[in-house]
Amino acid sequence: YSFTVTWGGSYTVTPSKSDYFFDPPDGTFTNVTSDVTQDFNAIEFAPKISTPVSDLDIGNVDVGSSSTGTFVIANEGNIELIVSSISSDNTAFTVEPTSITVAVGASQTVTVTFSPVERGGQSGAITIVSDGSDEGTLISVSGTGLAPEIALSPDTVAISDVDVGSSSTGTFEITNEGNKELVVSGISSDNDVFTVVPASVTLAVGESQTLTVTFSPVERGTKYGTITVESNDIDEGTLTVSVSGTGIAPEIALSTDSVALGNVDVSSSKAGTFEITNEGNKELVVSGISSDNDVFTVEPASVTLAGGESQTVTVTFNPVERGAKNGTITVDSNDSDEETLTVSVSGTGIAPEITLSTDSATIGDVDVSSSKAGMFEITNEGNKELVVSGISSDNDVFTVEPTSVTLPAGESQTVIVTFSPVERNEQIGTITVESDDSDEGTLTVSVSGNGLAPEIALSTDSFTIGDVDLSSSKTGTFEIINEGNKKLVVSGISVDNTVFTVSPSSVSVGIGGSQTVTVTFKPIVIGEQNGTITVESNDSDEGALTVSVSGTGIAP
């Protein structure tokens, strides 16, 4: 812009226009004496974006990892630069920050992070939207994802027929088809009959490794397994190879798993049979055929069978007692998965069977020197004559009748037990019954009874009445107690010195009761006097007891 002033004038000129500034910003003219012309340059206010690079290569980065690169956004304008958006068109590349404000003459670093999720080269475009450019600014970015890539060939290995106890092999290959070293950290089998070598390997780009799988069957039949390959391949870290093989061996089969021989007289015998067959494709060696119960015996005790052959085994039952008997016949062979098989055998020995109607009998209260009877039954519940050879008591106060008996099958005998107590209180005994019952040759019956009798006790066996004046008297006492379980009859209480008298002279005392006896001392001479009081009763073991008594006569 230009402005012209007239001579002699004084002026100040300040130009203005929206969104512009002027250089110079104003002009002052004083006492102008000649024509003066002043030019003002109008300059627009605007930011200006600048990016020194248009391509950014971040280089090689492991898949699953990340790496960064940077570029700069500068403001070469004359007002603040507003970058409203910084974005990537490929998610493998991210930017930070995603928006900025840059002052005049300043710059801002933008970080681009490359995080590859797959192997190979990756590229993208970073778009910058700002008020410093009519169109978005583009920066091309690139990088390469590095990763191993595992490949197996084949994914199944069939090893075919192998003798049990022997072994055979098969192979497969591991190849690294990636662009980074492949680390195979573990190669393992989930079935012990399949082993694999090596157990780990590291392969450069493009390299391969042959794996050997060995099948060592321990039993007959087809076996399967899975070989697991663990590696640093990020999307196929675990791969598997299916393996199979068939073990060949003899195969034992039994015609039955149980043999029932039924009823057999004790001391007699009876036989039954079962078959052993080799259904395999190799010789079957039956090294042992045995019984765990001596009443069952087997023949033969061993045998060797070609494929398809059979052998009859005879089992003989020889019962030694009455009742059901069981056993197990064990068959040991070289069949690797059925080395031991069993056959259950059973039989019943028949014989007499004794039973008692009770195992205890209580006869109750009986006076000592008297008697009372009880009884029990002996029954033969077996299927053969029962011979009871002895019925006896271990306590003489209990006697039995009869002392022996023979009973046909199903019959019974009453046994009388007589209790004749010779002393007070409960008596116990055992009646023993001996018979030819093979499993219960001796049985017992517990017997008991209560002998009744009085039991006398005195509160003292001596006492003194002390000093007593002549022609006077004085008394003392003692107690008679019945500690028995029957009434005590005291038939006489007497003293052997006439200076002493007793009262009462006889008495009956109930069970647990007592009686006070009064003794009177009436001296007739001066000096000590002594006497013996005799107590007679129906206590059978203490019929007569004594109490010593004394006193002293003194002059008045």
C-alpha positions in Angstrom: 0.0 0.0 0.0 1.2 3.6 -0.7 0.1 6.9 0.9 1.0 10.5 -0.3 1.1 13.6 2.0 1.0 17.3 1.0 3.8 19.8 1.8 3.8 21.6 5.2 1.6 19.0 6.8 2.3 16.6 9.7 0.7 13.1 9.7 0.8 9.7 11.3 -0.2 6.9 9.1 -1.2 3.3 10.6 -2.4 0.9 7.9 -4.6 -2.1 8.9 -6.3 -5.0 7.2 -7.9 -8.1 8.7 -5.6 -11.2 9.0 -2.6 -9.1 7.9 0.2 -7.1 9.5 2.3 -4.3 7.9 6.0 -3.6 7.5 6.6 -1.0 8.8 3.6 -1.0 11.1 3.1 2.8 10.8 4.6 6.1 9.5 4.9 9.7 11.0 5.5 12.8 8.8 6.1 16.3 10.3 6.4 19.7 8.4 6.6 18.0 5.1 8.5 20.4 2.8 8.5 18.2 -0.2 6.5 15.3 -1.5 7.3 12.1 0.4 6.0 8.7 -0.6 5.9 5.8 2.1 5.4 2.2 1.1 3.7 -0.3 3.5 4.1 -4.1 2.8 1.0 -6.1 3.9 1.9 -9.6 5.2 -0.8 -12.3 5.8 -0.9 -14.1 9.3 -0.5 -18.0 8.7 1.2 -21.1 10.1 3.4 -23.2 7.9 4.0 -26.9 8.5 7.3 -28.6 7.6 8.3 -32.3 7.8 12.0 -32.9 7.0 11.4 -36.6 6.1 8.8 -38.2 3.8 9.8 -41.9 4.4 10.6 -43.6 7.7 12.0 -47.2 7.8 11.9 -48.7 11.3 13.8 -51.9 10.1 13.6 -55.5 11.5 11.5 -56.2 14.6 10.6 -59.5 16.2 6.9 -60.4 15.8 5.3 -59.9 19.2 7.9 -57.2 20.1 8.1 -53.5 19.0 10.6 -50.8 18.0 10.3 -47.1 17.3 11.3 -44.4 14.8 10.7 -40.6 14.9 10.1 -37.6 12.6 9.8 -33.9 13.3 6.9 -31.5 12.6 8.2 -27.8 12.4 6.2 -24.5 12.2 7.8 -22.2 9.7 4.8 -19.8 9.7 4.2 -16.6 11.6 1.4 -17.8 13.9 0.9 -21.0 16.1 0.5 -24.3 14.1 -2.4 -26.6 15.2 -2.0 -30.2 14.2 -5.4 -31.7 14.9 -4.7 -35.3 13.9 -1.7 -37.6 13.4 -2.9 -41.1 12.4 -1.7 -44.4 10.8 -3.6 -46.5 8.2 -1.9 -49.7 9.5 -2.5 -50.9 13.1 1.0 -52.4 13.2 2.2 -48.7 13.3 1.0 -46.4 16.1 1.9 -42.8 16.7 2.4 -40.6 19.7 1.2 -37.9 20.2 -1.9 -37.9 18.0 -2.3 -34.1 18.1 -0.1 -31.2 18.9 0.3 -27.4 18.9 3.6 -25.9 17.6 4.7 -22.4 18.4 6.1 -20.1 15.7 9.6 -21.3 14.8 9.3 -24.4 17.1 9.2 -28.2 16.3 7.7 -31.4 17.8 9.1 -35.0 17.6 6.5 -37.7 16.8 7.2 -41.3 17.7 6.1 -44.1 15.5 6.0 -47.6 17.1 6.1 -50.7 14.9 4.6 -53.8 16.6 4.4 -56.6 14.0 1.9 -59.4 14.5 3.0 -61.4 11.5 6.2 -62.3 9.7 7.3 -60.2 6.6 7.5 -56.6 5.4 4.8 -54.1 6.6 4.1 -50.6 5.3 1.8 -47.8 6.2 1.0 -44.1 5.8 1.1 -41.5 8.6 -1.5 -38.7 7.8 -0.9 -35.3 9.4 -3.9 -33.0 9.4 -3.2 -29.3 10.4 -4.1 -25.7 9.7 -0.7 -25.2 8.1 -1.6 -27.0 4.9 -4.7 -27.2 2.7 -4.1 -30.9 2.2 -3.0 -33.6 4.8 0.7 -34.3 5.0 1.7 -37.9 4.3 4.8 -39.8 5.7 5.4 -43.3 4.5 6.5 -45.8 7.2 7.8 -49.4 6.8 9.3 -52.3 8.8 9.9 -56.0 8.7 8.4 -58.5 11.2 10.9 -61.3 12.0 9.6 -64.8 13.2 10.5 -68.4 12.8 8.0 -70.6 11.0 7.8 -74.3 11.9 6.7 -77.0 9.5 6.3 -80.7 10.2 6.4 -83.5 7.6 4.4 -85.8 7.9 2.0 -85.3 10.8 1.4 -89.0 11.3 3.8 -91.9 11.8 2.7 -95.5 11.6 5.4 -98.0 12.8 3.4 -101.3 12.1 3.8 -104.6 13.9 6.5 -105.0 16.7 7.1 -107.9 19.1 6.3 -107.0 22.7 9.6 -106.5 24.4 11.3 -105.4 21.1 11.3 -102.1 19.2 11.1 -100.4 15.8 11.4 -96.8 14.5 9.8 -94.2 12.3 10.8 -90.6 11.4 9.4 -87.1 10.6 11.0 -83.8 9.8 11.0 -80.3 11.4 11.7 -77.4 9.0 12.2 -73.7 9.7 10.4 -71.8 6.9 10.6 -68.5 8.7 13.1 -65.6 8.6 14.4 -66.0 12.1 16.1 -68.8 14.1 13.7 -71.5 15.2 14.2 -72.8 18.7 12.4 -76.2 19.3 12.6 -76.3 23.2 10.8 -79.6 23.7 9.9 -82.7 21.7 8.0 -85.2 23.9 5.7 -88.2 23.8 2.5 -88.7 25.9 2.8 -92.5 25.8 5.9 -94.2 27.3 5.9 -96.9 24.5 6.9 -94.1 22.0 10.2 -92.3 22.6 11.6 -89.5 20.4 15.1 -88.1 19.7 16.4 -85.5 19.8 14.4 -83.9 22.6 15.2 -80.3 21.4 16.9 -78.6 18.4 17.7 -75.1 17.1 17.3 -74.5 13.3 18.6 -71.6 11.2 16.4 -70.1 8.5 15.7 -72.8 5.9 17.2 -75.7 7.9 15.6 -79.1 8.7 16.0 -81.8 11.4 15.0 -85.5 11.2 13.3 -86.8 14.3 13.4 -90.6 15.2 10.4 -92.1 17.0 11.0 -95.5 18.6 8.1 -97.8 19.4 8.8 -100.3 22.3 5.5 -102.1 23.0 5.0 -103.7 26.5 1.8 -105.4 25.7 -0.2 -106.9 22.8 -2.4 -104.7 20.7 -2.4 -101.4 18.8 -1.0 -98.4 20.7 -1.4 -94.7 19.9 0.5 -91.7 21.0 1.1 -88.0 20.4 4.5 -86.4 19.8 4.3 -82.8 21.0 6.7 -80.2 19.5 7.1 -77.0 21.5 8.9 -74.1 19.8 9.2 -70.3 19.6 6.9 -70.1 16.6 4.5 -67.5 17.9 1.4 -68.7 16.1 2.2 -72.4 16.2 4.1 -72.8 19.4 2.7 -76.3 19.9 2.3 -78.8 17.1 1.6 -82.5 17.3 2.4 -85.7 15.3 0.2 -88.7 15.8 2.1 -92.0 16.1 0.8 -95.6 16.2 2.2 -99.1 16.3 1.0 -102.7 17.0 2.6 -105.0 19.6 2.3 -108.7 18.8 2.3 -111.3 21.7 0.4 -114.4 22.9 -3.2 -113.8 24.1 -4.6 -115.9 27.0 -8.3 -116.7 27.3 -10.1 -118.7 30.0 -13.4 -120.5 29.3 -14.9 -119.3 32.6 -14.0 -117.1 35.5 -15.7 -119.3 38.1 -16.2 -123.0 38.9 -18.8 -124.3 41.4 -18.3 -127.8 42.7 -21.5 -128.0 44.9 -21.9 -130.2 48.0 -19.1 -132.6 49.0 -18.9 -134.7 52.1 -16.1 -133.6 54.4 -13.1 -135.9 53.9 -14.4 -136.8 50.4 -13.6 -135.0 47.0 -15.1 -133.8 43.7 -13.6 -132.4 40.5 -14.5 -129.7 38.0 -12.7 -128.2 34.9 -12.0 -125.0 32.9 -10.1 -124.4 29.6 -7.0 -122.2 28.9 -6.8 -121.1 25.2 -4.0 -119.2 23.4 -5.9 -116.7 21.1 -2.6 -114.9 20.2 -0.1 -115.2 17.4 2.9 -116.3 19.5 3.5 -119.3 21.9 1.8 -118.9 25.2 3.8 -120.1 28.2 1.6 -120.8 31.3 4.3 -120.9 34.0 2.1 -121.5 37.0 -1.5 -122.7 37.8 -2.1 -122.5 41.6 -4.7 -122.3 44.3 -4.8 -120.0 47.3 -6.9 -122.5 49.4 -5.5 -126.0 50.2 -9.0 -127.6 49.9 -8.8 -126.9 46.1 -6.0 -128.5 44.0 -5.3 -128.1 40.3 -3.7 -130.3 37.5 -1.6 -129.5 35.5 0.5 -126.9 37.3 1.9 -125.4 34.0 1.5 -125.8 30.2 2.9 -124.3 26.9 0.3 -123.7 24.1 0.9 -122.8 20.5 -1.3 -120.3 18.8 -4.9 -121.5 18.8 -4.3 -124.4 21.2 -6.2 -125.2 24.5 -5.6 -127.1 27.8 -8.2 -128.5 30.2 -7.4 -127.7 33.9 -8.9 -130.0 36.5 -9.8 -128.5 39.9 -10.4 -131.0 42.8 -12.4 -130.0 46.0 -11.3 -131.8 49.2 -13.3 -130.3 52.1 -12.0 -130.8 55.6 -14.8 -129.1 57.4 -18.5 -128.3 57.0 -19.6 -125.2 55.2 -19.1 -123.1 52.0 -15.5 -122.8 50.9 -14.0 -120.4 48.3 -10.7 -120.2 46.6 -8.9 -118.5 43.7 -7.0 -120.3 41.0 -4.3 -118.1 39.7 -3.0 -118.5 36.1 0.4 -116.9 35.4 1.6 -116.6 31.8 3.8 -114.6 29.4 0.7 -112.7 28.1 2.2 -109.2 28.6 -1.2 -107.5 29.2 -2.8 -110.3 31.2 0.1 -111.9 33.0 -2.1 -113.0 35.8 -5.7 -114.2 35.5 -7.9 -115.8 38.1 -10.8 -118.3 38.3 -13.0 -118.3 41.4 -13.8 -121.7 42.8 -16.4 -122.8 45.4 -17.8 -125.8 47.1 -19.7 -126.8 50.2 -18.5 -129.4 52.7 -21.3 -131.2 54.4 -21.0 -132.4 58.1 -22.9 -132.2 61.4 -23.6 -128.7 62.8 -24.0 -128.1 66.5 -26.0 -125.2 67.9 -26.8 -124.3 71.5 -30.1 -122.7 72.6 -28.2 -120.2 74.7 -24.7 -119.2 75.6 -25.6 -118.3 79.1 -27.9 -119.6 81.9 -28.8 -117.9 85.2 -30.2 -120.3 87.9 -30.9 -117.5 90.4 -31.0 -117.6 94.3 -30.3 -120.9 96.0 -29.7 -121.5 99.7 -26.2 -122.6 100.6 -26.2 -126.4 101.0 -29.4 -126.6 98.9 -29.7 -127.0 95.0 -31.7 -125.8 92.0 -31.6 -126.8 88.3 -31.5 -124.9 84.9 -31.2 -126.2 81.4 -30.2 -125.6 77.8 -30.7 -127.4 74.4 -28.1 -129.0 72.1 -29.4 -129.3 68.5 -27.8 -130.9 65.4 -28.6 -128.5 62.5 -26.2 -130.3 60.2 -26.8 -133.0 57.7 -24.8 -135.7 59.4 -24.9 -137.4 62.9 -23.6 -135.2 65.7 -21.5 -136.9 68.4 -21.3 -134.9 71.6 -18.4 -136.6 73.4 -18.3 -134.5 76.5 -20.4 -132.1 78.5 -18.6 -130.8 81.6 -18.4 -128.0 84.2 -15.3 -126.1 85.4 -17.0 -125.4 88.8 -18.0 -128.2 91.2 -21.1 -126.3 92.4 -22.6 -126.8 88.9 -23.2 -130.4 87.6 -24.6 -131.5 84.3 -26.6 -134.4 83.0 -26.1 -136.1 80.5 -22.3 -135.8 80.1 -22.5 -137.1 76.4 -25.0 -137.7 73.7 -25.3 -138.7 70.0 -27.9 -136.7 67.9 -29.1 -137.6 64.4 -29.6 -134.7 62.0 -32.3 -132.3 63.2 -32.6 -133.7 66.7 -32.1 -132.0 70.1 -31.0 -132.9 73.7 -31.9 -131.1 76.9 -29.0 -130.7 79.3 -29.8 -130.2 83.0 -27.4 -128.0 85.0 -27.8 -128.3 88.8 -26.5 -125.5 91.1 -25.5 -126.6 94.7 -23.9 -123.6 96.3 -21.5 -124.1 99.3 -21.0 -120.4 100.0 -22.7 -117.1 99.9 -23.0 -114.7 96.9 -22.8 -115.2 93.1 -21.1 -118.2 91.7 -20.1 -118.6 88.0 -19.0 -121.4 85.8 -18.5 -122.6 82.2 -20.2 -125.6 80.7 -18.0 -127.0 77.9 -19.6 -129.0 75.1 -17.2 -131.1 73.0 -18.4 -132.6 69.7 -17.4 -133.8 66.2 -18.6 -130.5 64.6 -15.5 -129.7 62.5 -15.7 -126.0 62.8 -17.2 -125.7 66.3 -15.7 -128.7 68.1 -15.9 -126.8 71.5 -18.7 -124.6 72.6 -19.4 -123.1 76.0 -22.3 -122.0 78.1 -21.8 -119.5 80.9 -23.8 -120.4 84.0 -24.4 -118.4 87.2 -26.3 -118.6 90.5 -26.5 -116.8 93.8 -25.8 -118.7 97.0 -27.9 -117.4 99.9 -26.5 -117.3 103.5 -26.4 -115.0 106.5 -23.1 -113.4 107.4 -22.6 -112.4 111.1 -20.3 -109.5 112.1 -19.7 -108.0 115.6 -19.0 -104.3 116.2 -16.1 -105.3 118.5 -14.3 -108.3 119.8 -13.6 -106.8 123.3 -14.6 -104.0 125.6 -14.4 -102.9 129.2 -17.2 -101.6 131.5 -14.8 -99.9 133.9 -15.1 -99.3 137.7 -18.3 -100.3 139.4 -19.1 -100.1 143.2 -19.8 -103.4 144.9 -23.6 -104.1 145.2 -24.1 -101.7 142.2 -24.1 -102.4 138.4 -23.1 -100.8 135.1 -23.8 -101.7 131.4 -21.9 -101.8 128.1 -23.0 -102.7 124.6 -21.9 -104.2 121.3 -23.6 -104.7 118.0 -24.5 -107.9 116.1 -24.8 -107.1 112.3 -26.1 -109.3 109.4 -23.9 -108.6 106.4 -25.3 -111.6 104.5 -28.1 -112.0 102.0 -30.3 -114.2 104.2 -31.9 -113.7 107.7 -29.4 -114.2 110.5 -30.7 -116.4 113.4 -28.7 -115.8 116.6 -29.7 -118.8 118.7 -27.7 -118.1 121.8 -25.8 -115.1 123.4 -24.2 -116.3 126.7 -21.4 -115.3 129.1 -19.1 -117.6 131.1 -18.9 -115.3 134.2 -22.0 -114.7 136.4 -21.0 -111.2 137.3 -21.8 -110.4 133.7 -25.3 -110.8 132.2 -26.4 -110.3 128.6 -29.7 -109.2 127.0 -31.2 -110.5 124.7 -30.0 -114.0 124.8 -31.2 -114.7 121.2 -32.3 -112.7 118.3 -33.1 -112.8 114.5 -31.5 -110.1 112.3 -32.8 -109.2 108.8 -30.5 -108.7 105.7 -28.4 -105.6 106.4 -29.9 -105.2 109.9 -28.2 -105.1 113.4 -29.0 -105.8 117.1 -27.6 -104.1 120.2 -26.6 -106.5 122.9 -26.5 -105.1 126.5 -23.9 -106.5 128.9 -24.5 -105.7 132.7 -21.6 -105.9 135.2 -22.6 -106.4 138.8 -19.4 -107.1 140.8 -19.4 -109.0 144.2 -15.7 -108.7 145.0 -13.2 -106.0 144.7 -10.9 -106.2 141.7 -10.9 -106.8 138.0 -13.3 -109.3 136.6 -13.2 -110.9 133.0 -15.6 -112.8 130.9 -16.2 -114.2 127.4 -19.5 -113.6 125.6 -20.3 -116.4 123.1 -22.6 -115.6 120.1 -24.1 -118.7 118.4 -25.8 -118.3 115.0 -26.8 -120.0 111.7 -23.8 -118.4 109.9 -22.4 -121.6 108.4 -18.7 -120.6 108.4 -18.7 -118.6 111.6 -21.2 -120.4 113.8 -19.8 -119.1 117.1 -18.1 -115.8 117.8 -16.8 -114.4 121.1 -16.5 -110.9 122.7 -14.1 -110.4 125.6 -15.5 -108.2 128.4 -14.0 -106.8 131.6 -14.8 -104.6 134.6 -13.4 -103.7 138.0 -15.3 -104.0 141.3 -14.5 -101.2 143.8 -15.5 -100.6 147.4 -18.0 -97.8 148.0 
